[in-house]
């Protein structure tokens, strides 16, 4: 009997490759391509120092994604908790063995490689939460007792990252966790209470000076950019000028005067959307956003079509992280969100984030490839 | 195990429903982003296009020149000089390391310095210029200018830097400036000030008057628009619309830089018996009429120019670890037992207690009190002496006899009346009070030890010769000499004028003391130098400038019987740090006092041998110049050329 009518059976690698979601791969590659083009332009028409490396990293990360997709999703399910706790331990150790960079301890050395436990946690938290909800019946999800473990699972890493201090990543993780819990079926009442509690906590943090001065400044500047036109608000103002002067069809490839004039800092990372928007205009920027939206909807449809509950929630988590990146970054450069240092996925220069994103889509892809597999709540295989 | 059935249709249904909701929410957010894009790029396109045009102009801060610090006749003690330096705009250089490598080939950039530059870039952000090297020679500066086309992001610049033309001479008065720290930024009241302080190479006062008068010396920033080309280089400066910076106010001091220089030289001359020992010493000269401090000298001293460019760590270590404490402002912060110089106070206090100066005492060389002998410095004794003779010969036994009945509180009150045990408003931090002990002081000092709290009369015997608990600073001793000489509560000052504002001389109220009490002290002090007293060698021959003085030798270490057994009984045999301090206070002219002086030579052994001659040499120079007879600088006449300067 063929594996088509015997779900859960091992498939050959070639068979699996044919089951990859090729449209999704094409969409992701389009985004990465936009990244290469923009980085080439930022470097005033040079492959160095960013564009070439970005393209090569994408190819490597794509390989990683396919590799992850080849592994049956149930194996990843078995590894979910170990991955989560490994990331949590690394995160807890970072204050003691981490490298200080830009005033924050975020990196640790591991076998000669630098790695950022907070990035690993973006994957770990998604897997851990999905694994947890896989073991719950529908009516248990909204039971207050069953809510305690996931709240702790989210709260511990968020707290650790917050004190690093990395407000942006902490908020991103917290929001991702909240979305998974929401999609898993938490009742509206409890969800609403949680949101109100979060708002109260944020206000408390502001009132009692838990936030660092620069964090408060960023939020205040976000609310009123004119407040500090030569300091924090400078980036935002320059960013809006660059975007706005781009107009309907942009100034053209490599013609962006604002970004080329170096009025903008960090053009190759956090503010890259600005250059893209300046050079390719409203048409180009909307086009890029539509490709992002297509990726997100593809992800959501994969989540709905896969049988395994763990796979569904993992996919939701990865797509949620990706979506938050896009929304926060674009919102930030247009003055809709505070400048918190979140890159534009697959376009911004930076290896770690690209790896995280593509590894995440590896799980999504694995969920798609193995969409017919199902398992017991305990994690034992059905077949 | 909760359930074996993985298929949970209800659960799947919820997830599907919520996923659809999520998709709807995401769509809404994207619509919001799209709407914002529309607003910026279509609706407000015109506005931002205009702004983009203007963006090619940048506001540039023009740093003001720091106010000068000048001496009483206008001689600059702290000024500004041209500083050839190079700045780097990190975001234009792109690869900062490579840029630094290239610069290193012309002027070395140490690893240390490189780390500091990197830190600064991280702190200030990529678009603020940072200083890479300064105080370059003209040759190196030209070479870098020549290489400029290959050095992206490098800006050559002619800045101004603080200069201390007199180097170490007035280091302790002026202090020094240093680089701006985060704490400095946080302490600023306005954003404008913060922007000014963030200018590359900007310095703020760190010590001394530079620090105290930071606000007055700093000046006000100006601003200028500059036009920038596609590479970020300035192509045009909008000079017409520029707001020029305003130089900081000039600080005019009471110091006489000639006399200050002379005093520093005199203090540095090694003692005749210890030619190898550096002189760790302090000297203060005060105008007794105005309270103006003419000399405030301390040796060895640091050179403030070393601090100004960022001190070399090795030098800093040496300065900190030297036993001669070159970083200690000895006239204000050094505390020493005043020794026999204190006897002028004791003599006044004794008269206040009812003693007649004509009363005599017999000195056999020592006196028994309580359970031990108190020795006179002269082992054979002085014989019979009255008060004037006791001062002239600095007889200890004479004062021991007084101390047997003298109330310590009266002695302390007299000491305070004449300027000891207090600090003065000079604008220099770190001033020490010293200790003038009385009953209350002892109660507090021994708060944890009730047995020691009552005052023992034997302790008065130590205090009356300026030993025991009594300590003072050289500044206090100079004030004491001035007050004894005039009978007025002379208050010392260091700053004569801030900007155009001339400060009035502080009020010197008469001290509530019978003038006859002072006369005998004056006579005694005159005898010390001019009638073959303890400092006969320090006599000034010029009859117009007769100097009256008092020697002091304060014990640091008591030579024990064991030491004597080991053949060690002269102070010269002791290690430097255990030798006695040498002190001398004086005033002149004797008949009509104008200047008072104190000299302390740390571990100099004898007041008459080590301190007196130095005081004489300083006072001779003072007499020769007689600064009080010359018209001091009128600050309103200072030329104030506006000197706009860009950074």
Interface residues (C-beta under 8 A of the other chain):
Chain A: X49 X102 X103 X135 X136 X137 X138 X140 X141 X179 X182 X183 X184 X185 X228 X230 X231 X234 X238 X240 X241 X242 X243 X244 X245 X246 X247 X248 X257 X258 X260 X261 X262 X263 X265 X266 X277 X281 X282 X285 X286 X289 X292 X293 X296 X297 X300 X303 X304 X309 X312 X313 X316 X320 X323 X327 X330 X331 X334 X335 X336 X374 X375 X376 X377 X378 X382
Chain B: X1 X2 X3 X4 X5 X6 X7 X8 X10 X11 X12 X14 X15 X16 X18 X19 X22 X23 X26 X27 X29 X30 X32 X33 X34 X36 X37 X38 X40 X41 X42 X44 X45 X47 X48 X49 X51 X52 X55 X56 X59 X91 X92 X94 X95 X122 X125 X126 X127 X191 X195 X228 X230 X232
